Amino acid sequence: MKLLKVEIKKRITDVEMNGYSFEYDVKVNGHRLDRGITDIKLDMNAADKPRLTINCVPDVLDIDVEALLDALKFNDQ
């Protein structure tokens, strides 16, 4: 089973351009989520596995419609 690795690190942007603006670098399995992240929620109940939810507004969507329909059918079962 391939593990899912999530990295969230604080970084400071250019002070002269943006003031003291703190942002975060978010990586999933080494792939950086560049921009558009609006919300990150980490739920860590003691009895359950941690659950991470990332909400974002993507610039472009590339969706395999057949795969999406198969996933929706699977979730309905």
Backbone torsions as a table, in degrees:
resi	resn	phi	psi	omega
1	MET	NA	128.2	179.3
2	LYS	-79.6	130.9	-179.5
3	LEU	-79.3	150.0	175.4
4	LEU	-102.1	115.6	-178.6
5	LYS	-108.0	127.0	179.4
6	VAL	-119.2	129.8	177.7
7	GLU	-120.6	130.4	175.6
8	ILE	-129.7	116.3	-178.2
9	LYS	-129.1	138.8	178.0
10	LYS	-77.7	140.5	173.5
11	ARG	-138.3	155.3	179.7
12	ILE	-105.9	128.5	179.4
13	THR	-80.2	176.0	-179.5
14	ASP	-57.4	117.6	-175.3
15	VAL	-63.6	-40.3	-176.9
16	GLU	-68.8	-33.9	-177.5
17	MET	-82.6	-40.1	-169.5
18	ASN	-122.0	6.3	-173.7
19	GLY	72.6	-159.9	179.2
20	TYR	-88.1	76.0	-176.9
21	SER	-101.1	118.6	177.7
22	PHE	-93.5	132.8	176.7
23	GLU	-131.0	177.5	-177.5
24	TYR	-130.0	141.8	169.1
25	ASP	-93.2	126.4	179.6
26	VAL	-118.0	124.8	178.6
27	LYS	-126.6	139.0	174.0
28	VAL	-121.0	117.5	-175.5
29	ASN	50.1	40.6	176.4
30	GLY	84.5	-6.8	179.3
31	HIS	-94.5	121.4	-177.2
32	ARG	-77.4	129.4	172.2
33	LEU	-85.9	105.1	-165.0
34	ASP	-69.0	-55.1	-176.7
35	ARG	-154.2	172.3	178.5
36	GLY	92.4	-2.0	178.8
37	ILE	-73.3	125.0	-178.2
38	THR	-107.8	-19.7	-174.2
39	ASP	-162.3	139.5	173.1
40	ILE	-130.7	128.5	-179.7
41	LYS	-126.9	127.3	177.8
42	LEU	-117.4	118.6	-179.4
43	ASP	-109.5	116.8	-176.0
44	MET	-126.4	70.8	174.1
45	ASN	-71.0	144.0	-173.1
46	ALA	-60.5	-37.8	-175.1
47	ALA	-86.4	-10.6	-174.0
48	ASP	-114.9	165.7	172.1
49	LYS	-71.3	149.8	177.4
50	PRO	-61.2	142.4	178.8
51	ARG	-121.9	124.4	-179.3
52	LEU	-113.0	130.2	176.9
53	THR	-121.6	124.9	177.5
54	ILE	-116.7	118.4	174.6
55	ASN	-99.0	136.5	-179.5
56	CYS	-149.0	162.9	176.3
57	VAL	-117.0	97.0	-177.0
58	PRO	-75.1	150.9	175.4
59	ASP	-76.3	-34.9	-176.8
60	VAL	-138.4	139.1	174.1
61	LEU	-115.1	130.2	175.7
62	ASP	-121.8	99.4	-170.9
63	ILE	-115.9	130.9	170.7
64	ASP	-83.7	104.9	-172.4
65	VAL	-61.0	-40.4	-179.9
66	GLU	-63.3	-42.1	178.4
67	ALA	-65.1	-38.5	178.0
68	LEU	-63.5	-44.8	178.3
69	LEU	-63.8	-39.8	177.3
70	ASP	-62.9	-41.2	179.5
71	ALA	-64.7	-40.6	179.3
72	LEU	-66.0	-40.5	178.1
73	LYS	-63.9	-41.0	180.0
74	PHE	-63.4	-40.3	-179.7
75	ASN	-69.4	-27.9	-179.9
76	ASP	-74.0	-20.9	-177.3
77	GLN	-75.9	NA	NA
